[in-house]
Amino acid sequence: MATLAQNELSANVAMELERPACSAVIQVQDVHKYYDLGETKVHALRGVDMTIEPGEFVAIMGSSGSGKSTFMNMLGCLDKPTSGKYILEGTNVSSLDKKQLAAIRNRKLGFVFQGFNLLSRTTALENVELPTLYAQMEKSMRQARSKEVLGLVGLGERMDHFPSQLSGGQQQRVAIARALVNKPAILLADEPTGNLDSRTSVEIMQIFQDLNDSGLTIVLVTHEPDIAQFAKRTVVFRDGKIRHDDPVSNRPRAAEVLKNMPTVDED
């Protein structure tokens, strides 16, 4: 199990992953994506170009059917473009097979979802450890790393709790810790505050801002403008194309916003 990622990568892909990264973390070049739905062909992405540099914090927005979810799935190596290139840290992942994509997901990407996706019968620590089972990491190191990231998100004293014993905000912190445990190059967050109250949402954005301040590249999908404002850059999709790509002006600090919000007690 410990050598799964190594076995799944072909020799040439492994060499590409080990070589020095190019300046951009993500390069998307003229990407199109089609879905065949019976006799209908849906053009979900229409010639998308985007570059994301190391240390950026990008919020992706758009209405239902705009292409933002398709784009996020492609960035997460969960789907491949029909045409065009997706280059992740210098590796063209557009033409890789499913096993190679799975290995890259495990090594380079961390995922945070709206629904937390925690295993109910395992503790916070065990949930965080799960991604390390597919990496080359000894058991003692897996546990030490998992405890480290749980402490980073403020749950060092709750690592033995089960999800049912944690609030929604705490469960999302566990999910963030799980996404960080393999030290990804990029954190991908899909509506991470969608199930949370206003204050807890800002607390999660404070964690993201702190992680970004430490150098982690973050790409966030949200439909909430008040959440997108905490990013450094907003990209708006419509009809499968990027319509706006702008830096965030007067970006608030989540820690300062929290000072003026009412406290919500967590069990």
N, C-alpha and C positions, 0 to 999 in steps of 0.2 A: 504494500500500500504506500510505503514511504517513497518509493521510486516511481510512482505513477506518472507524475509530471515529466520526469526525465525520459521515461519510456515512450511517452506519447509524442514528444517532440522529435521530429526528424533531425538528423545531424546538421543540415544546412539551416534549419530554422533555429536550432539551439545556438549556432554560431551567430546568427543575426541578433538574437536576444542578448548575447554577451558583449557585443561590440558597443563602443561608446554611442550614447544616444544622440540623435540629431537635436537641433535647437528646439524644435517643436515636439511636444508630447503627442499631439494629435494633428494629423493632416488629412483632410477629406477633400478629394479632388473630383469634381464633376460626377457626383454620385446620383444614380437613379435607382429606384426600387419599384418593381412591379409585383402585384399580387394577382394571380388568376383565380377568380371566383366564378366558376362555371363558365358561362359564355362571356363574362365581364372581366375586363382587365383593369385593375385599379393602379393608377400611377401615384404611388405614395410619396416618393421623393423625386424632385424634378431638377436635376443638375445642381446639387448642393455643394458648395465650397466652404470650408472652414478650417482655420488654424487655431490651435490652442497651445499657448506657450506654458512652460513649467511655472507653477505657482499661481496660475490664473484661477479665478472663481467665477464660473459662468452659469447663469441661470437661463434655461431654455423654456420659452413660453409659447402658447398658441392654443387655439380652441380645439375641440374634438375634431379629428380628421385633418388637422393641419400638417401632420407628418412628424410632430415632435417625438411621439412614442416610437415610431419606426426608426427615427434617427437615433434615439437613445438605445434601442435594442442593437443597432448596428455598432454604436460606440462600445457597448458591452460585449461584443462578439457573440451575441445571442442570435444574430441574423447577419446575412451577408448582402452587400449591394448587388443588384442585377448588373450594373455596369459602373465604372469609375473605380477609384482607389480609396482605401482607408489605410493609412500608415500610422501605426502605433509605436512610438519611440523608435522610429527608423525601420520597423518591420512592416512590410506590406501584408496585412492579414486578410486581404480581400479574397485571396485564392486558397487559403488554408482549409484543411478538412476539419471535421467536427472534433476529432481528438486533439488536434493541434490547437484549435480555438479554445477547447476546454482547459488545456494546459496554460494557455496565455491568460485566460480569465482568472485562473487560480494564482498565477504569479504576479500579474500586473494590475489587476482590477479589484476594487472593493465595491460591494453593492449594498445599498440601503433602500428599503422599500417602504411604502405606505403602511402595509399590513404587518410589519415587523418580521414575520416568517420565522418565529422561534419555535423550537420543539418543546411542547408543553410538559413533557415528563423528564426533561433534563434541566439541570441548574443553569444559571447564568454563565458560570465558568465553563461548563460542558458545551453550551451553545456556542460560546466564543471559540472554543478549541476545534470545532468541527472542520473549518477550512484547513487547519494545519495537518489533518490526517492525510491530505493529498499532497503535502509538501515534504521536502526532505528536512525533517525536524525531529529530534529525539523527544521522547515523552516528557522528560524533565524540562526541556527547553520550551515545548509546546505549552506546558502549564505556566511556566514563568512568564512567557510572552503574553498569554491570555490574562494573567493577573495584572500585568503591566498596563495593558490597554483598558481593562476594566477600571483600574485606578485613574487612568487618563480621562475617562468620561465620568468620573465621580461616583463609581459604584464599587469601590474597593471593599466596602463593608457588606455588600449585598451579593457577592459572587456565589454564595451557596443557596440563594433563593431561587425558587421556580418562577416561571413567568406569571403564574396566577397570583403570586405573592408580590408582584411589582406593579406599579402604576403604568399607564400608557407611556408616559415620558421616560420612565426607567426602562421599560421594554425597548423603546427606541434607542436608548443609550447602549443597551446590550447589543442591539443590531449594529450600531455604529462600531462598537468595539470588535464585533465579529468581522466587520468589513476591514478593519485596520490590522488584524492580527498577523496577516502575511506581508505586511509592509508594502501595500500596493503603490504603484506610481500615480494612480488616479482613483479618486473616490467618485462613484456614480450614485446619485441619490434621486429616486423617482417618487415625487410627492411625499417626502419624508415627514412633513408636518400635517398631512391630510387628515389624520385621525386624532389630532391633538388640540387642546384648548389654546387660546391665544398666548398665554404666558409660557406654557411649556414649549410652544412652537418657537418662541424667541430664545428660550434656553437652548434648544437644539441648534438654532442658528448661531448662538454664541459658541457652541462646541465647534461648528463648522468654521466659523471665522478664526478661532484659535488654531485649529488644524491647518487652515490655509496660511495663517501667519507663520506657522512653523515650516512652510514650504510645500505642503500637500496640494496638488492640483485637484479641484473639485468641479464637477459638472452636475448641476441640479435641475431637475424638471419640476416646475410648479405652475399652477394656474393662478396663484395668489400674488398680486403686485407687491403687497406689503412684505412678503417673504423674499421675492426677487430683489428687493432693494438692498438686502444684506450682501448680495453678490457684488463682484467688481464689474461685471459685464452682463448685459441682457441680450439674448438672441430670440427674436420673435419669428415663428414659423406661420405661414398661411399658404394653403393649397400646395403643400409639398416644397415650398421655396422659403428661403430666408428673406423676410421683408424688412427687418430692422436688426442691426447689430451695433449696439452702442455701449460705451462705458457708463457706469452708474455715477451720476453726479450727486454730491452731498450724501454720500453713503453713510448710513448710521452705523454705530457700533452697538451690537446687541446687548453688550454688558451695560451700556449707558441707558438703553431703552428699558431694560429690566428694572432699573432704579425707580422708574415712574409707573410701574405696573403693579397691580395688587398681587399679593402672594397667594399661591394656591398650595394648600397643604397636601403633601404626598404621604400615603400610608407607609 
